[in-house]
Amino acid sequence: MLLQIAMLMPNWMDPEYLLNWLGDWSLWGTAAVVFIECGLLFPILPGDSLLFAVGLFIARDAISVPLWLACVILTVAAFLGNVSGYYIGRALGTSLFRNPDAKFLKPKYIEQTHDFFERYGPRALVLARFVPIVRTFITIVAGAGRMDPRKFFLWTGIGAVLWATGITLLGHALGKVKFIHDHLEPALVLLVLISLVPMLIEYLLARRRGRNSMGEREVGV
């Protein structure tokens, strides 16, 4: 079943395909993907699963890089990505998010991210790392809101370590488990599906909120 689902996914969402395609540049390619997803307004990238896959590949010696070095490079990429997003937000605000029909820069993404920020405060910079789409736009909101740079650097740094290093270490640890090692492709497909769960939940919640608001307006009428 998982392999059938995998065939439906585009190649760029398949971490194993990406790492094999990148070859000797797999670590730097992953760092580039992490940087882009965290800072350059392109949310539909396999950040979580790619970090996990790098750890797996290092555990099985398919990537010949020390684990500590991979963690440092990927954490720095995640941190610098967020910093670039923050300064894009300071420079441009949310003016890029005006077209409701845009493919990626949808106004609703900024609204959802702003609500997330309001709910959790500075901790949102840590929690958002583990929520697809939100982790891409949280820094834009922080920058547009002129969040204190020192506070931003602190919280986004903590988030970068927990996310990039944490998921890579998890992949490395599970990569040593024989069952995972022998069933790498289904394990990666499952991880991609799990990483999409927050997006599905947010979509369902947004639809529910939309229905509730429509019901309230009808009652008011």
C-alpha positions in Angstrom: 0.0 0.0 0.0 2.8 2.5 0.9 4.6 1.7 -2.3 1.5 2.4 -4.3 1.1 5.8 -2.5 4.8 6.5 -3.2 4.2 6.1 -6.9 1.7 8.9 -6.7 4.1 11.4 -5.1 6.3 13.7 -7.3 10.0 12.8 -7.3 10.9 15.9 -5.4 8.8 14.8 -2.5 10.6 11.5 -2.3 13.6 11.9 0.1 15.3 8.7 -1.1 15.1 9.8 -4.7 16.4 13.2 -3.9 19.4 12.0 -1.9 20.3 9.4 -4.6 19.9 12.0 -7.3 22.2 14.5 -5.4 24.8 11.8 -4.9 28.0 13.3 -3.3 26.1 16.6 -2.9 23.3 15.1 -0.9 24.1 16.8 2.4 24.6 20.2 0.8 21.4 19.7 -1.3 19.5 18.9 1.8 20.9 22.0 3.5 19.7 24.1 0.5 16.2 22.6 0.7 16.1 23.3 4.4 17.2 26.9 3.8 14.7 27.5 1.1 11.8 26.0 3.0 12.6 27.9 6.2 13.2 31.3 4.6 12.4 31.8 0.9 8.6 31.4 0.9 8.5 28.0 -0.7 6.6 25.8 1.8 5.9 22.6 -0.2 9.2 20.9 0.4 10.0 17.6 2.2 12.0 19.2 5.0 11.1 16.8 7.8 11.5 13.6 5.8 14.7 14.8 4.1 16.3 15.5 7.5 15.2 12.1 8.7 16.5 10.4 5.5 19.9 12.0 5.9 20.2 10.5 9.4 19.2 7.1 7.9 21.7 7.4 5.1 24.5 8.3 7.4 23.7 5.3 9.6 23.9 2.9 6.7 27.0 4.6 5.3 25.3 5.8 2.1 26.4 9.4 3.1 30.0 9.5 4.1 29.8 12.5 6.5 30.3 12.5 10.3 26.9 12.7 12.0 28.0 15.7 14.1 29.0 17.7 11.0 25.7 16.9 9.2 23.8 18.1 12.3 25.8 21.4 12.4 25.4 22.1 8.7 21.7 21.4 8.7 21.0 23.4 11.9 22.9 26.4 10.5 20.9 26.1 7.2 17.6 26.1 9.2 18.7 29.1 11.3 20.0 31.1 8.3 16.8 30.3 6.4 14.7 31.7 9.2 16.9 34.8 9.5 16.5 35.5 5.8 12.7 35.1 6.1 12.7 37.5 9.1 14.5 40.2 7.2 12.2 39.7 4.1 9.3 40.2 6.5 10.9 43.4 7.9 11.6 44.8 4.4 8.4 43.8 2.6 5.9 43.1 5.4 3.0 41.0 4.2 2.5 42.9 0.9 3.4 39.7 -1.1 0.3 37.9 0.3 -2.5 39.9 -1.4 -3.6 37.5 -4.2 -6.1 34.9 -2.8 -5.6 32.8 -6.0 -1.8 32.6 -5.6 -0.3 29.1 -5.6 2.0 29.6 -2.6 1.7 33.1 -1.2 -1.9 32.8 -0.1 -3.3 35.5 2.3 -4.8 32.7 4.4 -1.3 31.3 5.2 -0.3 34.6 6.8 -3.6 34.7 8.7 -3.1 31.2 10.0 0.5 31.9 10.9 -0.4 35.1 12.7 -3.0 33.2 14.7 -0.4 30.6 15.6 2.0 33.4 16.7 -0.6 35.1 18.8 -1.5 31.8 20.5 2.1 30.8 21.5 4.1 34.0 21.5 7.9 33.7 20.9 7.6 29.9 21.6 5.8 29.7 18.2 9.2 30.0 16.5 10.1 26.7 18.1 6.8 24.9 17.7 6.3 26.1 14.1 9.4 24.2 13.1 7.4 21.0 13.3 4.3 22.3 11.4 4.6 22.4 7.6 3.7 25.7 5.9 3.6 27.5 9.2 7.4 27.1 9.6 7.9 28.8 6.3 5.8 31.9 7.1 6.3 32.3 10.8 9.5 34.3 10.2 7.7 36.6 7.8 5.1 37.4 10.4 7.9 37.9 13.0 9.8 40.3 10.7 6.7 42.2 9.6 5.7 42.6 13.3 9.2 44.0 14.1 9.9 41.4 16.7 13.1 42.2 18.7 16.0 40.7 16.7 17.8 39.3 19.7 14.6 37.6 20.9 14.0 36.3 17.4 17.6 34.9 17.1 17.3 33.1 20.4 14.0 31.4 19.8 14.6 30.5 16.2 18.1 29.2 17.1 16.5 26.9 19.7 14.0 25.7 17.1 16.7 25.1 14.5 18.6 22.8 16.9 15.6 20.9 18.1 14.2 20.4 14.6 17.2 19.9 12.3 19.5 18.2 14.8 16.7 16.3 16.5 15.1 14.8 13.4 18.5 13.9 11.9 19.6 12.2 15.1 16.2 10.3 15.2 16.8 9.1 11.6 20.3 8.0 12.5 19.1 6.1 15.5 16.3 4.3 13.7 18.6 3.7 10.7 20.5 1.2 13.0 17.3 -0.7 13.6 17.4 -3.8 11.3 13.7 -3.6 10.3 14.0 0.0 9.3 17.3 -0.6 7.6 15.8 -3.5 5.5 12.6 -1.6 4.7 13.9 1.9 4.0 11.6 2.9 1.2 8.3 2.1 3.1 9.7 3.8 6.2 10.5 7.0 4.3 7.1 7.0 2.6 5.4 6.6 6.0 7.4 9.5 7.3 6.4 11.7 4.4 2.7 10.8 5.1 3.2 11.6 8.8 4.8 14.9 8.0 1.7 15.8 6.0 -0.7 15.1 8.9 -0.4 18.6 10.4 -1.2 20.1 7.0 -4.3 17.9 6.8 -5.4 18.8 10.3 -5.0 22.5 9.7 -7.0 22.2 6.4 -9.8 20.4 8.2 -9.8 23.0 11.1 -9.8 25.8 8.6 -12.9 24.4 6.8 -14.6 23.9 10.2 -13.8 27.5 11.2 -15.2 28.6 7.8 -18.4 26.7 8.3 -18.8 28.0 11.9 -18.3 31.7 10.8 -20.8 31.2 8.0 -23.3 29.8 10.5 -22.8 32.7 12.8 -23.4 35.2 10.0 -26.6 33.4 9.0 -27.8 33.5 12.6 -26.9 37.2 12.8 -29.0 37.8 9.7 
